[in-house]
Amino acid sequence: MDGALDTLAPVEATPAARATSLLRFFTCGSVDDGKSTLIGRLLYDTGSVFEDQLEALEKDSKKFGTQGDSLDFALLLDGLSAEREQGITIDVAYRYFSSKSRAFIVADTPGHEQYTRNMATGASTAELAIILIDARKGILPQTRRHSYIVSMLGVRDIVLAVNKMDLVDFSQAIFDKIVADYRTEVAGLGFTSIVCIPMSARDGDNVTTRSARATWYQGQTLLEHLETVEPAAADRADAAFAMPVQWVNRPNLDFRGYAGTIASGALRRGEEITVLPGARRSTVARIVTADGDLEEASAGQAVTLTLADEIDISRGDVLAATSHRLTPRRSLTARVLWMIDEPLSPGREYIIQHATTTANARVVTLHHAIDIETFAEKPAGELAMNQIGLVSLACDKPLIVARDRGDRELGAFILIDRLSNQTAALGVIDLDAAIAIEAPPAVAEIPRDTLADRLHAHVGVRGTPRRDDFIRETALGGAGALGLGLVAWAISGNALAGGAVALVDFVARPILRALVKRREPDPRDINESGAGI
């Protein structure tokens, strides 16, 4: 090990490495597919493990390791005591490393279904996903769930790492079958590229060096691919400018600036912008940073903007290029990943956090859930923990929504439980689904009362009463009229007068009931919670 320590001293970042692009990626997949081991191996092989870390890894491998006398690279990522005791990943672990041509930030996410919310957290900032599959087990339900979440969050570039190939003798037939099955199952998820690599993360085969045990594989190693890939979602600098206002900076009477992080596009001093949701226009007077004023700023930079005009702007407003396709909306249709034990059900109210805006939101409709085995839509009355579904929400103030589904800043949100303050759901706004749902129905030309009578004839709402209800109401009305007639007979001593009272009551009671019902509001004119937000 002493020789290994000497050869694995940390590599000092070269000027070229510091100047190159940054790639954010993460690993996901089912339990024990080798995610932490793969990242640990990448760090080890690229010389990104310091000497003291390597010494600690050697000791920890003897105490907690699962690889016998060999180093257990997963321990470089699994730092929690519970993770080491159980041999699993629970929390998200982030690591930074670099090669000669690129810098990387990698997130190691858990595979257990119980910790799917942590996986979604790691995916939320990634540009590329490495989905691992154990060559012995093939595609598992959690593999499908993670693939769908990756697609939902806008990650379009995938590395399918078929791991533990050493345990199946690097069989090309097994590898080819897993690849073919995976491509078939995710064909409808919209991935731009799927690069498939056979590897052994433990032994390093095809991680940073080409495997001598898989001579039939002629593609790149994992590191070679990571160094050269240009993810479809990597850079939003070419999009139109947009910046949610995080803070109004007012240090004195002579300065009023609007601080935030540019979500997309670039901005130059003197350019015209629109303030949403009010749609007021102005021009940028200054672009202020801690290092001084800039002539231009782009996506990812934190800046303070001053404007040429006095406009009432507050936290949650959005400064955008006048050409940007942004829409203020109170109603949203979105795909959500439910994250807490208490299920989602229509009618409940939550706090919605969208960019820098916080509002109240009510779940109006749960349209369907996603069958994780087939990715098909299925009816659902509620969403349980880790289920995915399409919902419509009503908010108490307009949110500035991007039409581009790849915009994570203005196209995504979280729901927060009002009582427990837990993050209840992650949501991605789907304007295409909203347009389809909000389109006029094909039966719109049918008169409303006629359609209502047909739809509700079997439930007794503004339609023909059911036979059982008619019989019950007639019997109750007759009994009431008879009782009233007997009372009148006893008081007046005249049987004829008692009969007349009973007859009048029996005829008049249904007429009065009908008049009262006509004054009641149509249930379709009342929102689903009984009151608007």
Summary of the structure (lengths in Angstrom):
residues: 533
radius of gyration: 31.8
end to end distance: 65.8
largest distance: 119.9
contacts: 1697
relative contact order: 0.08
helix: 31%
strand: 30%
